[in-house]
């Protein structure tokens, strides 16, 4: 299961009952620990002093691509 460290994503996952489906267990699932972890991650991600230029998105570089592109081409399985 994957959850972005974002309060809106957590709320949507709870609303859609995604934890039970992702973990293939109907629950009941307490989300308090997950909510605390998301809150901590969100706090750590916020800059103490704004140094961004208005109209720019400081998280844009992190969200580009799936991360697989950074690894280059996979090794061929053909002989």
Residue pairs with C-beta under 8 A, 6 or more apart in sequence:
1 18
1 19
1 22
1 23
2 22
3 9
3 10
3 13
3 34
3 38
5 37
5 38
5 41
5 42
5 45
6 38
6 42
7 38
7 39
7 42
9 38
10 31
10 34
10 35
10 38
12 18
13 19
14 31
17 27
19 27
19 29
19 31
20 26
20 27
20 29
23 29
45 59
47 58
52 58
